[in-house]
Structure formats: C-alpha cells, structure tokens
Amino acid sequence: MKLEIATCQFPVSSDLRRNTRYVLRQMSAAKEGGAHVAHFAEGALSGYAGADFDSFEGFDWELLRECSLEVLEHARRLRLRVLLGSSHRLTGRRKPHNSVYVIDERGRIVDRYDKRFCAGDRAGKTGDLAHYSPGDHVSLFAIRGVRCGVLICHEYRYPELYREYKKRGVQMVFHSYHAANASRADLAAMRDQVGAENHRFNRGTTLPEITMPAAMQASAASSHVWISCPNSSARESCWPGFFVRPDGVITGRLHRNRAGILFSTLDTREPLYDSTVAWRGRAMRGVYHTGRVARDPRSRNRSEL
C-alpha cells in the first residue's frame, strides 16, 4: 500500500485569519502535488498559547470556529485528508485541549487527538499545563489501508506512547510539533544550555534541535513506523519539518524559518531494514531477551568467574 504525505510548515502566529490562509494554500498545494493527506504543526490554526500569544484570555473562539469550518469545506472540495493542529474549547472555565483534528476527504472530523503529556510543573502553572487540559486517549484511524496514529510535540519524550501505538498495529505516526517563535535571546539561551563546547559533537545547537529529530529516528527504528514531523517555521524555529522512514532514516527535510511542503511516499511493500522484527512483539509482552534462556548453574551464579 502507498500513501502520499504532505508535511506542511508555515510561520504559525496569533493571527487566525493569517494561519487559515496558509493552511488553505498549503492544502491546495498538497493536493496538486499528489498528496493523500496534508499534515500540519501543533497549533497550526489557532496558534500555540505561551509561544504565539500569552494566554487564552480574550481568545476569539467564534473566529476559530469560522476558520475551522473553512478548512473543513476546503478539505471536502479537494477530497483531501487533513491532520490539523488547533485548540479545542471546553466548557466553562476549563482550559482547552491542545489538539490535532483528523479530517477525512469529505470534510468531516472523524477523530480528535488531544495532547496527553502536556509539559509543565505538577501545579499546572508552567508550560502547556498553564494553558491546556491534557487528553486521555489514543487516536487510531486508517488512510488508504494504512493504520495511523497521532502524537503532539513534548510527547516525543515518552517512548511508551510509540510502543502503545505499535501494539495496536500502527504503521504511520503523525507527530505535530511547535518548536518555534523563539526570540534570538531565547535561542541564545538554549544554545548556552547545551554548551558551546558540545556543539561540534551534536547535529544541532539547542536541545530541541538535538533531541527531537534524534528521538523521532529512534522511535521510527525501534517500533518500525513512518513518522511525519511538521513544525512551525516562525522565527526563530528550532528545526525544519522532516520525514522518517521505519529504519530510522530521514528521507526529506524542509528549510528552517521558511514556509514549505515536504512530499513523502509511504510504501508498506518497501523492504526496509528491521533488526528487531523477530523479537519486538515478545519485548512488548514483557519478555526481555531473545532466544532460549540457558538453564545452567554457571549462568545463575553471577558473583564468581
């Protein structure tokens, strides 16, 4: 089975109309480029609280609804699947969800993934938790016979989430990011945190630039899944969007701080290297060795030569 994926990035902002124009244009370009699905960054439509705007106080939820309906209608006209990062309003004074809407080719929302591991302190006063309510569910769906799941940004720190999706037969993970809109001062501070003496040893100079792509390669290779990773390109962006195949190889990358679309092909028939295929299922069941254990007294005695 083949699936054509458009990993989309643009400078996400607090301007909902501007975000919507970017989303609609990139959806059209994705369709023209032969994509079956367009995948957008965390908070692509609504903007990302704490980075693109200070808080949800005074947020125009009615305008976000109007913009969301425009995206749904455009998806219907294009007959295009869309994975759209946005914010999902809850009732009363509850904080909204940080979400990715799963939109089918008829322009219908068929599922919504809500970020479960929101960064922040236990009191919920910092990071995502200062602005968002965490979710509590996986999102599973199929596109052209390919079983898919969704994750959001900080969740790259939790490999258990990839394993859980793998247990459920997921082949493709749409992992939306927002590691952007940092001031030059913030970027300099992040580089100092890594340490200038360590820059030459790493593929990147900030923790997001170093750890996020590396974690995606590791997750792809250990669980043998494809991963699409869009990011906001708002200056300063920590890294550009990219795509990883199941052997951990990055097959394409966009340009930092620049809007663009990366087209990638997922082909389930492609014979990609998978060194753990014989034993991965066993490890996921809690059996942490390959082969047959030796029933031998010299094996059991671990304190003598």
C-alpha beads as a LAMMPS data file, in Angstrom:
LAMMPS data file: protein, C-alpha beads

305 atoms
304 bonds

1 atom types
1 bond types

-500.0 500.0 xlo xhi
-500.0 500.0 ylo yhi
-500.0 500.0 zlo zhi

Masses

1 110.0

Atoms # bond

1 1 1 0.000 0.000 0.000
2 1 1 1.194 3.501 -0.826
3 1 1 0.334 6.729 0.919
4 1 1 1.466 10.156 -0.292
5 1 1 2.006 12.560 2.609
6 1 1 2.483 16.335 2.624
7 1 1 4.294 17.537 5.749
8 1 1 3.414 21.239 5.897
9 1 1 5.094 24.100 7.722
10 1 1 4.479 27.834 7.864
11 1 1 5.069 30.621 10.430
12 1 1 2.239 29.917 12.870
13 1 1 1.085 33.068 14.670
14 1 1 -1.692 34.502 16.828
15 1 1 -3.428 35.812 13.680
16 1 1 -6.148 33.251 12.977
17 1 1 -7.009 34.605 9.541
18 1 1 -3.344 34.513 8.502
19 1 1 -2.946 30.960 9.777
20 1 1 -6.079 29.947 7.877
21 1 1 -4.792 31.415 4.619
22 1 1 -1.564 29.451 4.976
23 1 1 -3.445 26.237 5.773
24 1 1 -5.807 26.600 2.804
25 1 1 -2.982 27.424 0.376
26 1 1 -0.856 24.532 1.549
27 1 1 -3.802 22.156 1.377
28 1 1 -4.306 23.142 -2.264
29 1 1 -0.589 22.741 -2.994
30 1 1 -0.571 19.365 -1.247
31 1 1 -3.442 18.169 -3.419
32 1 1 -1.784 19.486 -6.572
33 1 1 1.396 17.653 -5.571
34 1 1 -0.454 14.343 -5.368
35 1 1 -0.729 14.019 -1.590
36 1 1 -3.481 11.950 0.012
37 1 1 -3.084 13.747 3.342
38 1 1 -1.782 17.143 4.493
39 1 1 -0.222 17.220 7.963
40 1 1 0.159 20.471 9.933
41 1 1 2.041 21.606 13.025
42 1 1 0.858 21.807 16.624
43 1 1 -1.488 24.772 16.996
44 1 1 -1.292 25.497 13.264
45 1 1 -4.755 27.046 13.032
46 1 1 -5.261 28.519 16.499
47 1 1 -1.674 29.422 17.317
48 1 1 0.131 27.973 20.305
49 1 1 -0.576 29.501 23.726
50 1 1 2.516 30.571 25.602
51 1 1 4.523 30.925 22.390
52 1 1 2.414 32.643 19.726
53 1 1 0.261 34.501 22.279
54 1 1 0.366 34.896 26.051
55 1 1 -2.853 33.174 27.122
56 1 1 -6.419 32.324 26.094
57 1 1 -7.802 35.333 27.922
58 1 1 -9.973 37.163 25.377
59 1 1 -9.356 34.499 22.709
60 1 1 -11.781 34.714 19.772
61 1 1 -13.303 31.244 19.808
62 1 1 -16.048 32.154 17.345
63 1 1 -13.469 33.250 14.790
64 1 1 -11.561 29.997 15.313
65 1 1 -14.789 28.101 14.633
66 1 1 -15.319 30.063 11.399
67 1 1 -11.756 29.369 10.295
68 1 1 -12.109 25.679 11.175
69 1 1 -15.249 25.404 9.059
70 1 1 -13.366 26.957 6.124
71 1 1 -10.712 24.252 6.440
72 1 1 -13.343 21.505 6.603
73 1 1 -15.070 22.835 3.498
74 1 1 -11.767 23.121 1.635
75 1 1 -10.901 19.539 2.553
76 1 1 -14.278 18.462 1.166
77 1 1 -13.764 20.362 -2.092
78 1 1 -10.254 18.990 -2.535
79 1 1 -11.152 15.458 -1.394
80 1 1 -8.083 15.650 0.841
81 1 1 -7.373 14.164 4.256
82 1 1 -6.020 16.700 6.766
83 1 1 -4.297 16.436 10.156
84 1 1 -4.837 19.902 11.611
85 1 1 -3.222 21.221 14.782
86 1 1 -5.506 23.572 16.716
87 1 1 -7.061 24.263 20.122
88 1 1 -10.325 22.662 21.222
89 1 1 -12.555 24.682 23.552
90 1 1 -14.033 23.047 26.647
91 1 1 -16.972 24.249 28.747
92 1 1 -16.941 26.908 31.408
93 1 1 -13.546 27.974 32.709
94 1 1 -11.818 24.718 31.865
95 1 1 -8.614 25.065 29.888
96 1 1 -8.917 23.901 26.256
97 1 1 -7.250 20.870 24.731
98 1 1 -4.154 21.124 22.555
99 1 1 -5.428 19.039 19.667
100 1 1 -4.987 17.605 16.202
101 1 1 -8.219 17.195 14.242
102 1 1 -8.414 14.155 11.957
103 1 1 -10.369 15.326 8.912
104 1 1 -11.457 12.948 6.160
105 1 1 -11.797 13.602 2.426
106 1 1 -15.457 14.559 2.880
107 1 1 -14.512 17.406 5.185
108 1 1 -15.705 15.626 8.339
109 1 1 -13.906 15.492 11.674
110 1 1 -13.649 11.745 12.245
111 1 1 -11.499 11.961 15.379
112 1 1 -9.572 14.408 17.526
113 1 1 -6.329 13.701 19.323
114 1 1 -5.725 15.723 22.495
115 1 1 -2.159 16.105 23.744
116 1 1 -1.861 13.842 26.774
117 1 1 1.598 14.712 28.073
118 1 1 1.498 18.478 28.343
119 1 1 4.779 19.956 29.567
120 1 1 4.737 21.873 32.840
121 1 1 5.020 21.547 36.606
122 1 1 2.808 19.435 38.849
123 1 1 0.858 22.502 39.935
124 1 1 -0.075 23.257 36.317
125 1 1 1.356 26.757 36.461
126 1 1 4.017 26.495 33.751
127 1 1 4.402 25.206 30.191
128 1 1 1.450 23.671 28.378
129 1 1 -0.378 22.946 31.619
130 1 1 -0.703 26.670 32.297
131 1 1 -2.901 26.908 29.190
132 1 1 -4.227 23.439 28.260
133 1 1 -6.068 20.463 29.743
134 1 1 -4.425 17.111 28.948
135 1 1 -6.248 14.469 26.924
136 1 1 -6.664 10.796 27.835
137 1 1 -6.997 8.763 24.638
138 1 1 -5.180 7.429 21.594
139 1 1 -6.315 8.271 18.083
140 1 1 -6.468 5.382 15.619
141 1 1 -7.639 5.596 12.021
142 1 1 -6.776 4.263 8.576
143 1 1 -5.900 6.124 5.393
144 1 1 -5.889 4.011 2.223
145 1 1 -5.404 0.895 4.321
146 1 1 -2.505 2.293 6.367
147 1 1 -3.130 2.257 10.119
148 1 1 -2.268 5.642 11.648
149 1 1 -1.916 7.404 14.996
150 1 1 -1.222 10.940 16.260
151 1 1 1.109 12.483 18.852
152 1 1 1.987 16.081 19.717
153 1 1 5.366 17.706 20.413
154 1 1 6.512 17.071 24.052
155 1 1 5.167 13.530 23.787
156 1 1 8.368 12.594 21.955
157 1 1 9.821 12.316 25.472
158 1 1 7.602 9.281 26.188
159 1 1 8.599 6.253 24.081
160 1 1 5.814 4.315 25.784
161 1 1 3.376 6.160 23.529
162 1 1 5.063 4.827 20.394
163 1 1 5.084 1.318 21.841
164 1 1 1.387 1.570 22.654
165 1 1 0.615 2.578 19.077
166 1 1 2.809 -0.245 17.762
167 1 1 0.880 -2.728 19.918
168 1 1 -2.267 -1.511 18.162
169 1 1 -0.821 -2.129 14.714
170 1 1 0.015 1.484 13.798
171 1 1 2.274 1.899 10.758
172 1 1 2.292 5.704 10.443
173 1 1 2.503 8.326 13.205
174 1 1 1.613 11.951 12.530
175 1 1 3.673 13.772 15.184
176 1 1 2.870 17.506 15.141
177 1 1 5.407 19.903 16.659
178 1 1 5.714 23.560 17.619
179 1 1 9.327 24.420 18.444
180 1 1 9.435 27.922 17.059
181 1 1 8.717 31.622 17.542
182 1 1 11.656 31.888 19.921
183 1 1 13.382 35.231 20.307
184 1 1 17.041 35.484 19.423
185 1 1 17.720 35.853 23.139
186 1 1 15.792 32.636 23.873
187 1 1 17.666 30.838 21.117
188 1 1 20.995 32.031 22.515
189 1 1 19.976 30.847 25.994
190 1 1 19.069 27.414 24.628
191 1 1 22.440 27.192 22.887
192 1 1 24.189 28.146 26.107
193 1 1 22.243 25.406 27.883
194 1 1 23.791 22.839 25.548
195 1 1 27.217 24.419 25.942
196 1 1 29.297 25.810 23.094
197 1 1 31.951 23.192 23.815
198 1 1 29.392 20.467 22.895
199 1 1 28.002 21.979 19.693
200 1 1 30.553 20.272 17.467
201 1 1 29.563 16.840 18.791
202 1 1 25.859 17.202 18.007
203 1 1 23.668 17.723 14.966
204 1 1 22.272 20.945 16.337
205 1 1 22.998 23.591 18.946
206 1 1 19.792 23.604 21.067
207 1 1 18.078 20.807 22.970
208 1 1 15.024 20.795 20.656
209 1 1 17.239 20.693 17.563
210 1 1 19.339 17.886 19.027
211 1 1 16.806 15.720 20.828
212 1 1 13.589 15.976 18.815
213 1 1 14.863 14.670 15.436
214 1 1 17.053 12.093 17.198
215 1 1 14.080 10.809 19.210
216 1 1 11.997 10.513 16.049
217 1 1 14.695 8.473 14.343
218 1 1 14.986 6.232 17.397
219 1 1 11.198 5.811 17.671
220 1 1 10.882 5.009 13.990
221 1 1 13.652 2.406 14.088
222 1 1 12.675 0.758 17.392
223 1 1 8.964 0.485 16.588
224 1 1 9.330 0.300 12.787
225 1 1 6.892 3.092 11.890
226 1 1 6.892 6.005 9.490
227 1 1 6.768 9.439 11.148
228 1 1 5.793 12.847 9.719
229 1 1 7.143 15.779 11.753
230 1 1 5.864 19.251 10.784
231 1 1 6.972 22.288 12.784
232 1 1 6.117 25.964 12.768
233 1 1 8.609 27.969 10.716
234 1 1 8.080 31.164 12.750
235 1 1 11.401 32.814 13.544
236 1 1 13.238 31.572 15.303
237 1 1 12.334 27.983 14.523
238 1 1 14.468 25.333 16.224
239 1 1 14.402 22.959 13.250
240 1 1 12.561 22.387 9.958
241 1 1 9.896 19.782 9.270
242 1 1 11.107 16.335 8.211
243 1 1 10.000 12.761 7.489
244 1 1 11.414 9.495 8.850
245 1 1 11.003 6.006 7.449
246 1 1 10.819 2.880 9.674
247 1 1 14.535 2.099 9.574
248 1 1 15.264 5.484 11.198
249 1 1 16.455 7.223 8.033
250 1 1 15.299 10.810 7.449
251 1 1 14.160 10.909 3.822
252 1 1 13.420 14.627 3.485
253 1 1 13.761 17.910 5.318
254 1 1 12.414 21.428 4.791
255 1 1 14.262 24.700 5.487
256 1 1 14.326 26.353 8.892
257 1 1 12.369 29.625 9.205
258 1 1 10.805 29.146 5.774
259 1 1 7.300 28.012 4.797
260 1 1 7.200 24.883 2.677
261 1 1 5.760 21.437 1.997
262 1 1 7.669 18.158 2.093
263 1 1 6.215 15.368 -0.056
264 1 1 6.952 11.818 1.061
265 1 1 5.816 8.367 -0.028
266 1 1 4.953 5.635 2.445
267 1 1 5.137 2.233 0.778
268 1 1 4.345 -0.737 3.025
269 1 1 5.909 -3.087 0.442
270 1 1 9.306 -1.406 0.666
271 1 1 11.810 -3.928 2.147
272 1 1 13.237 -1.715 4.898
273 1 1 15.758 -2.973 7.442
274 1 1 14.233 -4.081 10.744
275 1 1 16.661 -5.827 13.113
276 1 1 14.037 -6.340 15.826
277 1 1 11.209 -7.813 13.782
278 1 1 11.676 -11.334 15.200
279 1 1 11.534 -10.269 18.860
280 1 1 9.744 -6.908 19.152
281 1 1 6.378 -8.444 19.949
282 1 1 7.972 -10.523 22.665
283 1 1 9.590 -7.450 24.229
284 1 1 6.245 -5.641 24.167
285 1 1 4.778 -8.575 26.106
286 1 1 7.436 -8.114 28.801
287 1 1 9.863 -10.895 27.823
288 1 1 13.198 -9.101 27.724
289 1 1 15.551 -11.467 25.957
290 1 1 15.889 -13.203 22.611
291 1 1 16.348 -16.943 22.117
292 1 1 16.083 -19.527 24.893
293 1 1 17.420 -18.873 28.392
294 1 1 20.230 -21.252 29.442
295 1 1 19.190 -23.355 32.461
296 1 1 22.683 -23.714 33.819
297 1 1 24.171 -23.262 37.329
298 1 1 27.057 -21.240 35.918
299 1 1 24.500 -18.926 34.325
300 1 1 22.630 -18.455 37.629
301 1 1 25.792 -17.778 39.633
302 1 1 26.614 -14.163 38.852
303 1 1 29.181 -13.480 41.563
304 1 1 32.016 -15.798 40.504
305 1 1 34.274 -16.189 37.451

Bonds

1 1 1 2
2 1 2 3
3 1 3 4
4 1 4 5
5 1 5 6
6 1 6 7
7 1 7 8
8 1 8 9
9 1 9 10
10 1 10 11
11 1 11 12
12 1 12 13
13 1 13 14
14 1 14 15
15 1 15 16
16 1 16 17
17 1 17 18
18 1 18 19
19 1 19 20
20 1 20 21
21 1 21 22
22 1 22 23
23 1 23 24
24 1 24 25
25 1 25 26
26 1 26 27
27 1 27 28
28 1 28 29
29 1 29 30
30 1 30 31
31 1 31 32
32 1 32 33
33 1 33 34
34 1 34 35
35 1 35 36
36 1 36 37
37 1 37 38
38 1 38 39
39 1 39 40
40 1 40 41
41 1 41 42
42 1 42 43
43 1 43 44
44 1 44 45
45 1 45 46
46 1 46 47
47 1 47 48
48 1 48 49
49 1 49 50
50 1 50 51
51 1 51 52
52 1 52 53
53 1 53 54
54 1 54 55
55 1 55 56
56 1 56 57
57 1 57 58
58 1 58 59
59 1 59 60
60 1 60 61
61 1 61 62
62 1 62 63
63 1 63 64
64 1 64 65
65 1 65 66
66 1 66 67
67 1 67 68
68 1 68 69
69 1 69 70
70 1 70 71
71 1 71 72
72 1 72 73
73 1 73 74
74 1 74 75
75 1 75 76
76 1 76 77
77 1 77 78
78 1 78 79
79 1 79 80
80 1 80 81
81 1 81 82
82 1 82 83
83 1 83 84
84 1 84 85
85 1 85 86
86 1 86 87
87 1 87 88
88 1 88 89
89 1 89 90
90 1 90 91
91 1 91 92
92 1 92 93
93 1 93 94
94 1 94 95
95 1 95 96
96 1 96 97
97 1 97 98
98 1 98 99
99 1 99 100
100 1 100 101
101 1 101 102
102 1 102 103
103 1 103 104
104 1 104 105
105 1 105 106
106 1 106 107
107 1 107 108
108 1 108 109
109 1 109 110
110 1 110 111
111 1 111 112
112 1 112 113
113 1 113 114
114 1 114 115
115 1 115 116
116 1 116 117
117 1 117 118
118 1 118 119
119 1 119 120
120 1 120 121
121 1 121 122
122 1 122 123
123 1 123 124
124 1 124 125
125 1 125 126
126 1 126 127
127 1 127 128
128 1 128 129
129 1 129 130
130 1 130 131
131 1 131 132
132 1 132 133
133 1 133 134
134 1 134 135
135 1 135 136
136 1 136 137
137 1 137 138
138 1 138 139
139 1 139 140
140 1 140 141
141 1 141 142
142 1 142 143
143 1 143 144
144 1 144 145
145 1 145 146
146 1 146 147
147 1 147 148
148 1 148 149
149 1 149 150
150 1 150 151
151 1 151 152
152 1 152 153
153 1 153 154
154 1 154 155
155 1 155 156
156 1 156 157
157 1 157 158
158 1 158 159
159 1 159 160
160 1 160 161
161 1 161 162
162 1 162 163
163 1 163 164
164 1 164 165
165 1 165 166
166 1 166 167
167 1 167 168
168 1 168 169
169 1 169 170
170 1 170 171
171 1 171 172
172 1 172 173
173 1 173 174
174 1 174 175
175 1 175 176
176 1 176 177
177 1 177 178
178 1 178 179
179 1 179 180
180 1 180 181
181 1 181 182
182 1 182 183
183 1 183 184
184 1 184 185
185 1 185 186
186 1 186 187
187 1 187 188
188 1 188 189
189 1 189 190
190 1 190 191
191 1 191 192
192 1 192 193
193 1 193 194
194 1 194 195
195 1 195 196
196 1 196 197
197 1 197 198
198 1 198 199
199 1 199 200
200 1 200 201
201 1 201 202
202 1 202 203
203 1 203 204
204 1 204 205
205 1 205 206
206 1 206 207
207 1 207 208
208 1 208 209
209 1 209 210
210 1 210 211
211 1 211 212
212 1 212 213
213 1 213 214
214 1 214 215
215 1 215 216
216 1 216 217
217 1 217 218
218 1 218 219
219 1 219 220
220 1 220 221
221 1 221 222
222 1 222 223
223 1 223 224
224 1 224 225
225 1 225 226
226 1 226 227
227 1 227 228
228 1 228 229
229 1 229 230
230 1 230 231
231 1 231 232
232 1 232 233
233 1 233 234
234 1 234 235
235 1 235 236
236 1 236 237
237 1 237 238
238 1 238 239
239 1 239 240
240 1 240 241
241 1 241 242
242 1 242 243
243 1 243 244
244 1 244 245
245 1 245 246
246 1 246 247
247 1 247 248
248 1 248 249
249 1 249 250
250 1 250 251
251 1 251 252
252 1 252 253
253 1 253 254
254 1 254 255
255 1 255 256
256 1 256 257
257 1 257 258
258 1 258 259
259 1 259 260
260 1 260 261
261 1 261 262
262 1 262 263
263 1 263 264
264 1 264 265
265 1 265 266
266 1 266 267
267 1 267 268
268 1 268 269
269 1 269 270
270 1 270 271
271 1 271 272
272 1 272 273
273 1 273 274
274 1 274 275
275 1 275 276
276 1 276 277
277 1 277 278
278 1 278 279
279 1 279 280
280 1 280 281
281 1 281 282
282 1 282 283
283 1 283 284
284 1 284 285
285 1 285 286
286 1 286 287
287 1 287 288
288 1 288 289
289 1 289 290
290 1 290 291
291 1 291 292
292 1 292 293
293 1 293 294
294 1 294 295
295 1 295 296
296 1 296 297
297 1 297 298
298 1 298 299
299 1 299 300
300 1 300 301
301 1 301 302
302 1 302 303
303 1 303 304
304 1 304 305
